[in-house]
Amino acid sequence: MPAAHIRADLPYRDIARVLAREQAGALPVVEAEDHVVGVVSESDLLAKVAFEASGHRPGPIGRLRERRLHGKAGARPPPA
C-alpha cells in the first residue's frame, strides 16, 4: 500500500481533508513524477488561513508579519 502524500497542485481545503482522513499532522508533497518536493503540515494550513484573513496591516511590523505569513502560506522556506 503506497504511503499517503499530497499532490503539489492540491487546493489547501483538500489538503486539510486528506490530513484529517489520514489522521496526520503533516504529509509529504509530491510533484507529477512522484518526487517529494516538500512537506505540508497543519501549521502551514493555519498560516494560509491566517494570512488570507489578516487583511492589510500598515507599518513596518505589520509588513514583516505579512511577509512571514505569506512565505509560510506559500510553502516556501524562510529567507536566510
Order of alpha helices (4+ residues) and beta strands (2+ residues): beta-alpha-beta-beta-alpha-alpha
